[in-house]
Amino acid sequence: MVPTHFTIAGDELLIHLARPNPVWPHLEAAAEVRLAMIGDCAYIPTYWRAKAGGPDEDGVPTSYYTAVQFLCRPTIVDDPQGKTEILTAQLADFQPEGRHATVAVGEAPYGRMLPGIRGIRLAVLRVDAKFKYDDHNPVEHRQRVINDLYERDHGLDSGAATQQQRRLAEIGNWQTYRHRSRQNATAGRTAW
């Protein structure tokens, strides 16, 4: 397992790692690899989840989070031009404002560093994702937790609050959303 940045490029994920990284023998032997990421993770305490009208201490704690796993087929990139393509895509992704030198084989500053890295192109075969944000709870409950997260502002609280706010705007009342989704699915089946 290696923590790293990656860039999404169509159906591929682009990565580069230092040549001495101990992960290379595993990547070279693998037909498939899994890239996992988690974000916007926040602990939701008992008293934030108590049922309306009940004692705060009777609430059950949970976590809000986003978790995504990509199952991929790896291709290791050792040719200098292939590595410059990966680095160029990553710079465009992570530093869109520019203000960096051009990545080119044999040109400073990156050209001399290319032998020290290897690239990886991960062809995405499948994506598994889980978003846990209490969507089944009433709108008022979720809005209260959003406010509590912004107020507490610890660790990734504001990211989780922003994610919950986005989900609330998209989904609204879970029962209404679920009913609309079923109607749309039924309409789609009858159209076939």
N, C-alpha and C positions, 0 to 999 in steps of 0.2 A: 504494500500500500504506500502510495506516494502522494502527498499533497502538491497540487500544481494548478496553474492557470491553464485554461483551454479556450479555444476559439471555435465557434460553430461556423462551419462553411458548407452550406447545403446539407448533404447527408453525411458529412464527416465532422469529426472533432479534431482540431489541430493542436499538437503539443510539442514542446521541445524540452529536453532535459540534458543535464550535464553528462558527458560521456562516462565519468566514474560512478554514476548512480548505480546502486546495487540492483535495481529493478530490471536491467537489460536482459539478463539470462532468462528471466521469467517471461518478458515480452517476446523474446525471440522464440521461445518454445510454445507460446500460447496460440491456439487457433481463435480463441475468443477471450476478451478481457471485459471487465466491468469498471466503468468510471462512475463513481458515486459522489453526489454532492448533497449537502444539507444547508439550509439557510433559514433566516427569519425564525430562529428557534427561541422560544420564550417559555418560561415556567409560569403557569397560571395557578395562583394559590387557591386554597379551599374557599376562603371567604369571598372570592370573586365569582365563584360558581355555585354559591348557595341558591337553592330554589327560592323564588319570590315568596316573602312572608315567613320563611323558615329561618332558623338560627344560622348565622354565618359559619359557625364551626362545623355544620353538617354538610358543607359543600365538599365535593370531591376534586382534588387537584388534577391538573392535566398539563400537557405541553402543547403549544402551537408550533407547527413547523412545516416546512416544505422539504421534501426529500425526493430526489430524482436519481435513477440509476439507468445508465446507458449500457446495453450489452453491445459490444463492438468487435469487429475483426481488425486486428492491428496490422499496419504496414510500417516497418521501420524505414526511415529516410536517412541515408548516409551521404547521398550525393550533394555537393555544395549548392547547386542551383535549387534543388528540392528544399533544402534547409532555408535558403533565402526566401523562397515562396512562403514557407510556414512563418518565418519571422516577420515578413512584411505584412501578412494577414493578421498576425497577432498585434503588431504595432498599430495597425489601422483600427483594430478592435479596442484595444486597451488605452491607446493614446490617439484618439481621433483628431485632436487638435494639432497633431503633427509635432513640430519642434524637435525632430530627431533626424539623424543622418539617414541617407538611403542605404538599404541593406543590399550589398552587391558583392559577388565573389571577387576576392582580391583587392577590395577597396576598404580603406579605413572608415570607421573604426570596427565595423562588424566582420569584415572579410577575414581578418586575422584570427577571430574568435570561432569561426565556423568549425574548425577541426575539434574543438572542445565540447561540441554538443551533437546530439542526434535528434532527429525529428521523428514524430509518430503521426501517422494519419489513421484515425479510428473510423472505420466505416460503421455507421450506426445500423445495427440489426433489429434492435428492439429498445423501447423506452418504457420503464416502469416508474410511475410517480405516485406520491401520496401527499395530499395537502390536508393537514389536520388543523381546523380552525373553528370548531364548534358550529359549523354551518346549520346543524339541525336545531340549534337553540333559537329562541325568538330574536327578532331584530333588536329589540330594546336591550336584551342581555348582551348581544354581541357589540352593540354600540357602547355600552357601559364598560366592557372589557377593553375595547379600543382606547377609550379615554383613560382607563387605569394604566394601560401599557405606556401611553404617551406620558402620563404623569410620573410613573415610576422611572422610566427611561434608564433602565439598567441593561447592559450588554446589548443584545439584539432586539430589545423591546420595541423600539420605534420601527424597525423593519417588519416585525410581526404585526404591529398595529397597522402599518401601511398596507400590508398584504391582506389583513382582515378587512380593512376599509374598502379595498379594491374588490374583494370577494363579496362584501355586503352590497356594494353598488351593482355588481354583476348579477348576483343571485337573489338578493333581497330576502323575502320570506321563503325558507326552504320548502315548505309544503306547497306553496304556490309555484315555485320553480320546478319542483319535482312533478307536479301535475302538468305544467306546460311541457316539460320534457317528454312525459308519457304521451301527451296528445300529439306532439311533433313526431315521435317515433311511430305512433299508430298511423298517422297521416302518411308518413313515408312508406310504411309497409303496404298500405292500400294502393298507393300510387304504382307500385310494382305489379 
